[in-house]
């Protein structure tokens, strides 16, 4: 089984570093990711999802020193759910416990360079298909067994 979450988004808050018992450190902050869809009138509707992120130990200390609000970040971590009793009420939290974090670009003033960096990373990892690599699907010859499958389409 795998519990892996990957986020690429902008930090919504500066990291908040806290000292824990035993000398360990914890940092927390939020990351915003965007998504969208077309409604029935073909109007683009964009939505923002906020993710609560936490890290511990040396990763927490590094994040506190090197990252700030507005940075475009790449995060790998695992999803954690917590429930905290507050009198008669129970509050539920979902967090991403960070195992890896990288700057996707340097800060809020370099948005275009950040997009170029994300495009470069996507291309290096095989997530981009270049137009000259596309094939005309009308010219693809199907194997004989696919032609004679008896389906009407």
BELBELLIN-V847317 format. One record per residue. RES is the residue in three letters. OMEGA is omega in whole degrees, 0 to 359 (999 if undefined). Layout:
res=RES omega=OMEGA
res=RES omega=OMEGA
//
This chain:
res=UNK omega=183
res=UNK omega=173
res=UNK omega=183
res=UNK omega=176
res=UNK omega=177
res=UNK omega=179
res=UNK omega=167
res=UNK omega=184
res=UNK omega=181
res=UNK omega=176
res=UNK omega=182
res=UNK omega=180
res=UNK omega=169
res=UNK omega=179
res=UNK omega=176
res=UNK omega=181
res=UNK omega=178
res=UNK omega=175
res=UNK omega=179
res=UNK omega=177
res=UNK omega=179
res=UNK omega=177
res=UNK omega=178
res=UNK omega=179
res=UNK omega=175
res=UNK omega=175
res=UNK omega=176
res=UNK omega=178
res=UNK omega=179
res=UNK omega=176
res=UNK omega=178
res=UNK omega=172
res=UNK omega=182
res=UNK omega=176
res=UNK omega=179
res=UNK omega=179
res=UNK omega=175
res=UNK omega=177
res=UNK omega=185
res=UNK omega=177
res=UNK omega=180
res=UNK omega=176
res=UNK omega=181
res=UNK omega=178
res=UNK omega=181
res=UNK omega=178
res=UNK omega=179
res=UNK omega=177
res=UNK omega=179
res=UNK omega=182
res=UNK omega=175
res=UNK omega=184
res=UNK omega=176
res=UNK omega=175
res=UNK omega=183
res=UNK omega=173
res=UNK omega=184
res=UNK omega=177
res=UNK omega=180
res=UNK omega=181
res=UNK omega=178
res=UNK omega=179
res=UNK omega=181
res=UNK omega=181
res=UNK omega=193
res=UNK omega=185
res=UNK omega=178
res=UNK omega=181
res=UNK omega=178
res=UNK omega=179
res=UNK omega=172
res=UNK omega=186
res=UNK omega=172
res=UNK omega=184
res=UNK omega=168
res=UNK omega=179
res=UNK omega=178
res=UNK omega=181
res=UNK omega=178
res=UNK omega=177
res=UNK omega=178
res=UNK omega=175
res=UNK omega=181
res=UNK omega=178
res=UNK omega=177
res=UNK omega=185
res=UNK omega=178
res=UNK omega=183
res=UNK omega=174
res=UNK omega=177
res=UNK omega=181
res=UNK omega=181
res=UNK omega=171
res=UNK omega=182
res=UNK omega=173
res=UNK omega=176
res=UNK omega=189
res=UNK omega=171
res=UNK omega=179
res=UNK omega=174
res=UNK omega=178
res=UNK omega=171
res=UNK omega=174
res=UNK omega=172
res=UNK omega=192
res=UNK omega=182
res=UNK omega=188
res=UNK omega=184
res=UNK omega=184
res=UNK omega=185
res=UNK omega=182
res=UNK omega=178
res=UNK omega=178
res=UNK omega=178
res=UNK omega=178
res=UNK omega=179
res=UNK omega=179
res=UNK omega=178
res=UNK omega=179
res=UNK omega=179
res=UNK omega=179
res=UNK omega=181
res=UNK omega=180
res=UNK omega=183
res=UNK omega=173
res=UNK omega=180
res=UNK omega=182
res=UNK omega=174
res=UNK omega=181
res=UNK omega=182
res=UNK omega=180
res=UNK omega=177
res=UNK omega=180
res=UNK omega=182
res=UNK omega=176
res=UNK omega=185
res=UNK omega=176
res=UNK omega=182
res=UNK omega=180
res=UNK omega=179
res=UNK omega=179
res=UNK omega=175
res=UNK omega=184
res=UNK omega=182
res=UNK omega=178
res=UNK omega=181
res=UNK omega=187
res=UNK omega=182
res=UNK omega=177
res=UNK omega=179
res=UNK omega=184
res=UNK omega=180
res=UNK omega=999
//
